[in-house]
Amino acid sequence: MGNMAKQTILVCDDDREIVEAIDIYLQQEGYEVLKAYDGEEALEMLKEHEVHLLIMDVMMPRLDGIRATLKIREQSSIPIIILSAKAEDSDKILGLNIGADDYVEKPFNPLELVARVKSQLRRYTQLGNAADASEAVYAVGGLSIHDDLKEVTVDGEAVRLTPIEYNILLLLVKNQGKVFSINQIYENIWNEDAIGADNTVAVHIRHIREKIEINPKEPRYLKVVWGVGYKIDKN
């Protein structure tokens, strides 16, 4: 990482062996690791330390990962990767629904987890690292994206998006009128092959709509092209 400051990752799971295992892999990659063993502890840690990414189990005592994610999203848009032992889609979709950025099933391959950590951090750093970007403002009707500041406004009102929501919206707004399939969106944003991407992308699209559309059921901006994908109309 050269002389860059170390990035700090908070790992939260009530299974201490899993926390230790993740700790070893992340430290090998040069990350600082903080540890918590339930959602309450994770929230305390986030108040006391600068954390760049959170890896969190769903099933935990005191405060589970889903409720903890909801609380964190009230104040922060740091990347959150959820771990869950259940292979059920419902858990995954619930996690993404409430603002998690990614999801890894247990038992997981540690190298895959590390790869996802890197991918999320890269995306988040690009989001925050606007200083060297040229003055870039993209507008469609009352929707405006100020890419330097990573600000989205609708009719002058600021809209808070997570990094993934922002990147999806930016991709569509930059390419007004062009239709992107779910797989194209996934491959553009996640930089990996789209396997089982449908639900993931659909959930994020729904969130974006809830935030930017006055009536999400009759969207002004983010349109579905049935059987093909999504687009932002040229206004």
C-alpha positions as MATLAB code, in Angstrom:
seq = 'MGNMAKQTILVCDDDREIVEAIDIYLQQEGYEVLKAYDGEEALEMLKEHEVHLLIMDVMMPRLDGIRATLKIREQSSIPIIILSAKAEDSDKILGLNIGADDYVEKPFNPLELVARVKSQLRRYTQLGNAADASEAVYAVGGLSIHDDLKEVTVDGEAVRLTPIEYNILLLLVKNQGKVFSINQIYENIWNEDAIGADNTVAVHIRHIREKIEINPKEPRYLKVVWGVGYKIDKN';
ca = [
       0.000    0.000    0.000;
       3.043    2.279   -0.086;
       2.804    5.170    2.342;
      -0.984    5.216    2.399;
      -2.529    5.156    5.837;
      -3.820    1.721    6.763;
      -7.493    1.183    6.257;
      -9.443   -0.030    9.270;
     -11.965   -2.839    9.081;
     -14.375   -3.712   11.876;
     -15.252   -7.416   12.084;
     -18.353   -8.249   14.109;
     -19.467  -11.829   14.815;
     -20.420  -13.606   18.036;
     -18.270  -16.579   16.941;
     -14.794  -15.600   18.152;
     -13.057  -18.209   15.994;
     -14.542  -16.678   12.858;
     -13.466  -13.204   13.976;
      -9.913  -14.459   14.600;
      -9.774  -16.200   11.205;
     -10.958  -13.087    9.323;
      -8.520  -10.986   11.382;
      -5.555  -13.097   10.251;
      -6.457  -12.860    6.564;
      -7.127   -9.114    6.662;
      -3.933   -8.348    8.592;
      -1.956  -10.298    5.985;
      -3.387   -7.871    3.428;
      -2.201   -4.899    5.473;
      -5.490   -3.817    7.026;
      -5.989   -2.695   10.620;
      -8.667   -4.862   12.237;
     -11.060   -3.989   15.056;
     -13.212   -6.705   16.631;
     -16.710   -6.738   18.069;
     -18.880   -9.649   19.151;
     -22.406   -8.242   18.852;
     -24.176   -5.336   17.174;
     -24.098   -3.108   20.268;
     -20.314   -3.448   20.493;
     -20.011   -2.675   16.792;
     -22.002    0.563   17.213;
     -19.769    1.609   20.135;
     -16.629    0.888   18.092;
     -17.909    2.977   15.189;
     -18.372    5.944   17.531;
     -14.829    5.658   18.879;
     -12.791    4.781   15.784;
     -12.542    5.744   12.150;
     -13.687    2.599   10.337;
     -13.522    2.191    6.545;
     -15.547   -1.013    6.187;
     -17.663   -3.293    8.366;
     -18.009   -7.082    8.096;
     -20.965   -8.217   10.174;
     -22.760  -11.445   10.976;
     -26.558  -11.499   10.823;
     -27.366  -13.777   13.778;
     -25.959  -12.259   16.991;
     -27.134  -11.724   20.562;
     -28.209   -8.319   21.947;
     -28.359   -6.594   18.558;
     -28.376   -8.648   15.364;
     -26.682   -7.653   12.137;
     -29.858   -6.534   10.387;
     -30.927   -4.164   13.186;
     -27.329   -2.948   13.598;
     -27.108   -2.181    9.862;
     -30.330   -0.164   10.061;
     -28.912    1.897   12.939;
     -25.558    2.446   11.213;
     -27.237    3.586    8.002;
     -28.954    6.388    9.926;
     -25.543    8.089   10.260;
     -23.044    6.488    7.931;
     -22.645    5.154    4.420;
     -19.487    3.082    5.022;
     -19.469   -0.214    3.102;
     -21.109   -3.064    5.028;
     -20.602   -6.720    4.100;
     -23.044   -9.082    5.803;
     -22.139  -12.660    6.749;
     -24.852  -15.226    7.220;
     -24.880  -18.949    7.856;
     -28.255  -19.273    6.185;
     -28.161  -19.877    2.464;
     -31.635  -18.391    2.198;
     -32.208  -15.644   -0.311;
     -34.557  -13.870    2.104;
     -31.686  -13.014    4.470;
     -29.565  -11.780    1.624;
     -32.302   -9.604    0.165;
     -33.272   -8.259    3.575;
     -29.646   -7.303    4.201;
     -29.306   -5.544    0.853;
     -32.736   -3.987    1.312;
     -31.737   -2.156    4.432;
     -28.485   -0.821    3.063;
     -25.781   -3.498    3.191;
     -23.466   -3.370    0.169;
     -22.566   -7.020   -0.181;
     -23.293  -10.429    1.263;
     -21.110  -13.476    1.899;
     -22.501  -16.850    2.910;
     -20.975  -19.002    5.631;
     -18.990  -21.133    5.381;
     -17.053  -18.680    3.220;
     -13.801  -18.843    1.347;
     -11.534  -16.296    3.123;
      -9.916  -15.285   -0.166;
     -13.313  -14.468   -1.633;
     -14.138  -12.379    1.435;
     -10.835  -10.480    1.089;
     -11.555   -9.888   -2.615;
     -14.959   -8.441   -1.759;
     -13.453   -6.239    0.929;
     -10.977   -4.845   -1.599;
     -13.700   -4.307   -4.177;
     -15.937   -2.419   -1.719;
     -13.070   -0.273   -0.427;
     -11.977    0.555   -3.971;
     -15.462    1.681   -4.855;
     -15.893    3.665   -1.660;
     -12.497    5.339   -1.983;
     -13.313    6.320   -5.557;
     -16.526    7.805   -4.203;
     -14.736    9.891   -1.612;
     -11.709   10.732   -3.716;
     -13.194   13.492   -5.785;
     -10.411   16.052   -5.490;
      -8.729   15.094   -8.732;
     -11.923   14.845  -10.766;
     -12.874   17.611  -13.162;
     -15.950   19.675  -12.389;
     -18.658   17.207  -13.325;
     -22.368   17.816  -13.002;
     -24.914   15.588  -14.712;
     -28.542   16.620  -14.846;
     -31.802   15.119  -16.091;
     -34.879   17.213  -15.472;
     -34.914   18.005  -11.746;
     -32.356   15.284  -10.969;
     -28.787   16.502  -10.612;
     -25.556   14.664   -9.764;
     -22.524   16.702   -8.710;
     -19.843   14.065   -9.145;
     -17.033   16.024   -7.463;
     -19.006   16.317   -4.257;
     -20.814   12.986   -4.761;
     -24.048   14.873   -4.205;
     -27.413   13.975   -5.658;
     -30.302   16.407   -5.568;
     -33.876   16.108   -6.799;
     -35.674   19.423   -7.316;
     -33.019   21.032   -5.107;
     -33.442   18.562   -2.229;
     -30.369   16.487   -1.284;
     -30.759   12.707   -1.570;
     -28.602   10.306    0.446;
     -27.478    7.265   -1.515;
     -25.174    4.413   -0.522;
     -21.995    4.054   -2.657;
     -23.527    1.311   -4.801;
     -26.778    3.204   -5.352;
     -24.777    6.279   -6.316;
     -22.631    4.384   -8.802;
     -25.640    2.728  -10.454;
     -27.440    6.065  -10.785;
     -24.308    7.777  -12.113;
     -23.808    5.038  -14.724;
     -27.382    5.466  -15.989;
     -27.376    9.275  -15.894;
     -24.029    9.497  -17.723;
     -25.532    7.288  -20.439;
     -28.959    8.913  -20.753;
     -31.248    7.078  -23.124;
     -29.099    3.938  -23.156;
     -30.668    0.747  -21.808;
     -28.510   -1.363  -19.477;
     -29.379   -4.982  -18.764;
     -29.183   -6.222  -15.168;
     -25.995   -8.105  -16.052;
     -24.400   -5.022  -17.628;
     -25.202   -2.963  -14.540;
     -23.789   -5.660  -12.283;
     -20.598   -6.091  -14.289;
     -20.063   -2.319  -14.492;
     -20.582   -1.684  -10.804;
     -19.240   -4.832   -9.167;
     -16.459   -5.501  -11.699;
     -17.190   -9.207  -11.699;
     -19.253  -11.673  -13.706;
     -22.946  -11.414  -13.102;
     -23.988  -14.699  -11.534;
     -27.311  -14.506   -9.733;
     -27.227  -10.725  -10.088;
     -30.938  -10.235  -10.721;
     -32.122   -9.794   -7.145;
     -29.124   -7.757   -6.076;
     -29.489   -5.197   -8.864;
     -33.294   -5.078   -8.591;
     -33.090   -4.311   -4.868;
     -30.660   -1.431   -5.418;
     -32.762   -0.053   -8.293;
     -35.830   -0.112   -6.046;
     -33.946    1.801   -3.357;
     -32.750    4.430   -5.789;
     -36.312    4.876   -7.013;
     -37.670    5.232   -3.482;
     -35.144    8.015   -2.921;
     -35.306    9.955   -6.203;
     -38.872    9.453   -7.423;
     -41.886   11.341   -6.099;
     -43.978    8.301   -7.003;
     -41.736    5.225   -7.379;
     -44.589    3.354   -9.099;
     -44.684    5.973  -11.868;
     -41.021    6.919  -12.180;
     -40.016   10.167  -13.899;
     -36.360    9.181  -14.191;
     -35.455    5.551  -13.697;
     -37.434    3.576  -16.253;
     -37.792   -0.171  -16.765;
     -37.576   -1.470  -20.311;
     -39.414   -4.758  -19.944;
     -37.362   -7.811  -20.797;
     -34.257   -5.692  -21.408;
     -33.192   -3.661  -18.388;
     -33.160   -0.108  -17.046;
     -32.488    3.357  -18.391;
     -32.695    7.038  -17.538;
     -34.687    8.864  -20.230;
     -33.155   11.879  -21.917;
     -35.109   14.903  -20.757;
];
